[in-house]
Amino acid sequence: MAQGTPSFMQRMLIGKVLGELVEFLPEAARDALVDVREYVREHGRLPKFEPVRTQLASAGQTLQAVSVHLGGAPAGAALHMINVLKGDVTGALLRGVNVVIGDVQDGTVRGTNVLLGAVRGGELRGVNVVIGDVHGGELRSVYVILGNVYGGDVRCQVLVGDVHGGKVVARVQRGKVLGGDAQIERTVD
């Protein structure tokens, strides 16, 4: 392929067809593809990931295309297309992060595969697995929660843990309801 000629994938990401197809995807997948699409439009190529970043993101800063970010996500920062984030989320916007290792205090987390840590606040949407207790916040479109719920507004498919407080809507639960407001379709022993 000649220098400067866009690849098939780049043409698809920029093209109108993918733009129309994206509208039918789940919200988390749509957000991740939109990030990549915007990156290709801006830079004219697919992202080249920075291997490791150890500096703390600052308010107003947007980080994207980082393999491993060791530093957390403070209020006002935006992190997109991050493979592994190690550190607490204290008010940032995260989209398209593969693994978050740390607590979510505040902020918005969208389109994440695995969150290893407690949720104390903020908004989570389109998260596949949360491994840790939920103490607060709003969780929507979460597939599996492996931990107890002590507070917050939680909507998930599978909850493996007890409900002590908060509002929980789940299809399947393995655990007990000891408090709070829980609507569980099926309990598994």
Buried (B, 14 or more C-beta within 10 A) or exposed (E): EEEEEBEEEBEBBBEEEBBEEBEEEEEBBBBBBBBBBEBBEEEEEBBEBBEEBEEBBEEEBEBBBBBBBBBBBBBBBBBBBBBBBBBBBBBBBBBBBBBBBBBBBBBBBBBBBBBBBBBBBBBBBBBBBBBBBBBBBBBBBBEBBBBBBBBBBBBBBBBBBBBBBBBBBBEBBBBEBEBBEBEBEEEEE
